[in-house]
Amino acid sequence: MLSVEVAQAVLRPAFPSVVVDRVLPRTGGENSAVYEAHTREPAARMIIKLYSEELHWKLRKEVYVYDLLGEGLPLPRVLHVDESRRIVDHSAIVLSLLAGAPLSAVGDQLGEGDVSRIYRRLGEVLASIHRIAQPGFGYIGTELLDPLPTNAEYMAARFAHKLAEFAEFGGDPAIHDAVSRYVAANAGMFAGCRGAVLCHNDFHEGNVLVDRGESGWEVTGIVDMENAVAADPVLDLAKTEYYSIRGNQTKLEGLRDGYGALPAGYPAAVGVYRVYHALELWDWFASIGKREYLAGLADDLSAFTA
């Protein structure tokens, strides 16, 4: 737990007269500890994320991606970065705290009009992110790492890697073979991509903040850039559809309406990207020991490749 005194020391280089009144733990990911600091001078609420030494590169990635995104989107601002490890045995990034709650936590309070309006805005945001072209296909760190020239090469490499992990973690050989056959049969879908763009790559309701305004619920923020990649924009759309939309027509129509002109390969390539996202998620849960989720994802993989 981050103490008030330590939080104050982390913030003081950026805010010399800061007084921290309270520190609250927030739900963090597997990669970072996340805290909410309530301060005076300035009177504010801020997010402090701490990264261990081996993961401090993720902090640098977050700063890099926010810089790529620029202004105009509902994103937190980077207020301070401390990689000295003198105050705490972690690198720290301080972000502005956006109003609202995760969409995943309040979905049952929304009417159909709210859902439609929110997903239309999410389509607008995703389209804005996808207008940021990238020079190749690959993982983003503090730059584009080992870029590949075509989407076909990139996705072939990603599927090969994820299938190897699936086998390593004890996945069903029949599902492994079914996915391999399905990808081979549908590899032509990857050629429809005209060029790599910045992809959030985790654009689901847990990473969308909403708040109730005078005209209903509105999007107040998009968070968590740790998974950003340079890829086919359909990869991003497919993940949102698989993780959050799940066949809900109001959400799907809102997203498409807000996005505008949909990218080449959509919706034809959504199916093969959905297989990739299910496979990747199976591997992730297996790697961190959350095996209670594996059966459902295996069922999805079987259904998607049937």
C-alpha positions in Angstrom: 0.0 0.0 0.0 1.3 3.4 -0.9 1.3 5.7 2.1 0.3 9.4 2.2 3.9 10.4 2.9 5.4 8.4 0.1 2.7 9.6 -2.4 3.5 13.2 -1.3 7.2 12.6 -2.0 6.4 11.2 -5.4 4.2 14.2 -6.4 6.4 17.0 -4.9 8.9 17.3 -7.8 5.9 18.2 -10.0 3.9 20.0 -7.4 6.3 21.5 -4.8 3.6 22.6 -2.3 1.4 19.6 -2.6 -0.4 18.2 0.4 -1.8 14.7 0.0 -4.9 14.1 2.1 -5.7 10.5 1.1 -4.4 7.6 -0.9 -6.8 4.9 -2.2 -5.8 1.6 -3.9 -7.4 1.3 -7.4 -8.0 -1.9 -9.4 -4.7 -2.4 -11.2 -3.6 -4.7 -13.9 -1.1 -7.5 -13.7 1.7 -5.1 -14.6 1.3 -2.2 -12.2 0.0 -1.1 -8.9 -2.5 1.8 -9.2 -3.4 4.4 -6.6 -5.7 7.4 -6.4 -4.3 10.4 -4.5 -6.5 13.2 -3.2 -4.5 16.4 -2.8 -4.5 20.0 -1.7 -2.4 22.7 -3.4 -3.4 21.8 -6.0 -6.9 20.6 -5.1 -7.0 17.6 -7.3 -7.3 13.8 -7.6 -4.5 12.0 -9.5 -3.6 8.5 -10.5 -0.2 7.1 -9.4 0.9 4.0 -11.2 4.0 2.1 -10.0 6.0 -0.3 -12.2 8.7 -2.7 -11.0 12.2 -2.5 -12.4 11.6 -5.2 -15.0 8.4 -3.6 -16.2 9.4 0.1 -16.1 9.5 -0.1 -19.9 5.7 -0.3 -19.8 5.7 3.2 -18.1 7.8 4.5 -21.0 5.4 2.9 -23.5 2.5 4.6 -21.8 4.1 8.0 -22.1 5.1 7.3 -25.7 1.6 6.3 -26.7 -0.1 9.2 -25.0 2.3 11.5 -26.9 1.3 9.8 -30.2 -2.3 10.3 -29.4 -1.9 14.0 -28.7 -4.9 16.1 -27.6 -8.5 16.1 -28.5 -9.4 12.7 -27.2 -10.8 11.9 -23.7 -7.5 10.7 -22.3 -5.7 11.3 -19.0 -2.8 13.7 -19.1 0.7 12.7 -18.0 1.5 15.0 -15.1 4.8 13.6 -13.9 7.2 10.7 -14.5 9.8 9.5 -12.0 12.1 6.7 -13.1 14.8 7.5 -10.4 13.5 4.8 -8.0 14.8 7.0 -5.2 11.5 7.5 -3.5 10.0 4.0 -3.9 11.5 0.9 -5.4 9.4 1.4 -8.5 9.2 3.7 -11.5 6.1 6.0 -11.2 3.8 7.8 -13.6 1.3 10.4 -12.4 -1.8 10.9 -14.5 -4.8 13.2 -14.2 -7.8 11.4 -12.8 -10.8 11.3 -15.2 -14.3 11.5 -13.9 -16.6 8.6 -14.1 -16.8 4.8 -13.6 -15.9 1.9 -15.9 -18.7 1.3 -18.4 -18.5 -2.4 -17.4 -19.5 -1.5 -13.8 -22.6 0.6 -14.6 -23.9 -1.0 -17.8 -27.1 -2.3 -16.0 -28.0 1.4 -15.2 -28.0 2.5 -18.9 -31.0 2.7 -21.1 -30.9 1.8 -24.8 -30.5 5.5 -25.8 -27.5 5.8 -23.4 -25.9 2.6 -24.9 -26.4 3.8 -28.4 -24.9 7.3 -27.6 -22.0 5.8 -25.7 -21.1 3.4 -28.5 -21.4 6.0 -31.1 -18.8 8.1 -29.2 -16.6 5.0 -28.8 -16.7 4.6 -32.6 -15.6 8.2 -33.0 -12.8 7.7 -30.6 -11.6 4.5 -32.2 -11.7 6.1 -35.6 -9.6 9.0 -34.4 -7.0 6.6 -32.9 -6.9 4.7 -36.2 -6.1 7.8 -38.2 -2.6 7.7 -36.7 -0.7 5.8 -39.3 2.3 3.6 -38.5 5.3 2.7 -40.6 4.9 -1.1 -40.2 3.1 -3.8 -38.3 4.3 -4.8 -34.8 4.5 -4.2 -31.1 4.9 -0.7 -29.8 7.3 0.0 -26.9 8.9 3.4 -26.9 9.0 2.9 -30.7 7.7 0.4 -33.2 9.7 -2.8 -32.5 10.9 -5.1 -35.2 8.2 -4.0 -37.7 7.0 -6.2 -40.4 6.0 -4.8 -43.8 2.7 -6.6 -44.3 -0.3 -7.5 -42.1 -0.2 -11.1 -43.5 3.4 -11.5 -42.2 2.5 -9.9 -38.8 -0.6 -12.0 -38.2 1.1 -15.2 -39.3 3.8 -14.5 -36.7 1.3 -13.7 -34.0 -0.8 -16.8 -34.6 2.3 -19.0 -34.6 3.5 -17.5 -31.3 0.1 -17.8 -29.7 -0.5 -21.4 -30.9 3.0 -22.3 -29.5 2.0 -20.9 -26.1 -1.4 -22.7 -26.3 0.5 -26.0 -26.7 3.0 -25.1 -24.0 0.3 -24.3 -21.4 -1.5 -27.6 -22.1 -4.2 -26.5 -24.5 -6.4 -29.2 -26.2 -4.5 -30.5 -29.3 -7.7 -30.8 -31.2 -8.5 -27.1 -30.7 -4.9 -26.3 -31.6 -5.2 -28.1 -34.9 -8.6 -26.6 -35.6 -7.3 -23.1 -35.1 -4.3 -23.9 -37.3 -6.5 -25.1 -40.1 -8.9 -22.2 -39.7 -6.1 -19.7 -39.9 -4.6 -21.3 -43.0 -8.0 -21.3 -44.7 -8.6 -17.7 -43.9 -5.2 -16.1 -44.1 -6.2 -14.2 -47.3 -8.4 -12.0 -45.0 -5.2 -10.3 -43.7 -4.3 -9.0 -47.2 -7.2 -6.5 -47.1 -5.5 -4.2 -44.7 -4.1 -1.2 -46.6 -1.6 -0.1 -43.9 -0.8 -0.3 -40.2 -2.4 2.2 -37.8 -2.2 2.8 -34.1 -4.5 0.3 -32.3 -5.5 0.6 -28.7 -5.8 -3.2 -28.6 -7.8 -3.4 -25.4 -10.8 -1.2 -26.3 -13.5 -2.8 -24.1 -15.9 -1.6 -21.5 -13.5 -2.1 -18.6 -11.2 0.6 -20.2 -14.0 3.1 -20.9 -15.1 5.6 -18.3 -18.6 7.0 -18.3 -20.5 9.5 -16.1 -24.1 10.7 -15.9 -24.6 14.1 -17.3 -27.6 16.4 -18.0 -28.5 14.6 -21.2 -27.7 11.1 -19.9 -24.6 8.9 -19.6 -21.6 10.1 -21.6 -18.0 8.9 -22.2 -15.6 10.7 -20.0 -12.4 8.8 -20.6 -10.4 6.0 -22.4 -7.6 4.4 -20.3 -5.0 1.7 -20.4 -2.6 2.0 -23.4 -0.3 -0.8 -22.3 -1.4 -3.2 -25.1 -1.1 -0.7 -28.0 0.2 -2.1 -31.3 0.6 -1.1 -34.9 -1.8 -3.2 -36.8 -4.9 -3.6 -38.9 -7.8 -1.4 -37.6 -10.1 -4.3 -38.0 -8.1 -6.1 -35.3 -9.2 -3.4 -32.8 -12.8 -3.4 -33.9 -12.9 -7.2 -33.6 -11.6 -7.1 -30.1 -14.3 -4.6 -29.0 -17.0 -6.8 -30.7 -15.7 -9.9 -29.0 -15.0 -8.5 -25.5 -17.9 -6.1 -25.1 -20.5 -6.2 -27.9 -21.2 -9.9 -28.0 -23.9 -9.6 -30.6 -25.7 -6.6 -29.0 -27.1 -4.8 -32.1 -27.6 -1.5 -30.3 -23.9 -1.4 -29.4 -22.7 -2.7 -32.8 -24.8 -0.2 -34.8 -23.7 2.7 -32.5 -20.0 1.7 -32.9 -20.3 1.5 -36.6 -22.2 4.8 -36.9 -19.7 6.6 -34.8 -16.7 5.1 -36.6 -17.9 6.3 -40.1 -16.3 4.8 -43.2 -15.2 1.3 -42.0 -11.8 0.0 -42.9 -11.0 -2.3 -45.8 -11.6 -5.9 -44.7 -14.4 -5.1 -42.3 -16.5 -7.1 -41.5 -15.2 -10.0 -43.5 -12.0 -10.3 -41.4 -13.7 -9.9 -38.0 -14.1 -13.7 -37.6 -10.4 -14.6 -38.0 -9.4 -11.8 -35.7 -11.9 -12.9 -33.1 -10.2 -16.3 -33.1 -6.9 -14.6 -32.4 -8.3 -12.6 -29.5 -9.9 -15.7 -27.9 -6.6 -17.6 -28.4 -4.5 -14.7 -26.9 -6.8 -14.4 -23.9 -6.7 -18.2 -23.3 -2.9 -18.0 -23.3 -2.9 -15.0 -21.0 -5.2 -16.6 -18.4 -3.2 -19.8 -18.5 0.1 -17.9 -18.0 -1.2 -16.2 -14.8 -2.8 -19.3 -13.4 -6.5 -18.3 -13.9 -7.6 -21.6 -15.3 -11.2 -21.1 -14.3 -11.6 -19.1 -17.5 -10.0 -21.5 -19.9 -13.0 -23.8 -20.6 -15.2 -21.0 -21.7 -12.5 -19.7 -24.0 -11.8 -23.1 -25.4 -15.6 -23.4 -26.2 -15.4 -20.1 -28.0 -12.4 -21.3 -30.1 -14.2 -24.5 -31.0 -17.3 -22.6 -32.0 -15.4 -20.0 -34.0 -13.4 -22.5 -36.0 -16.2 -25.1 -36.6 
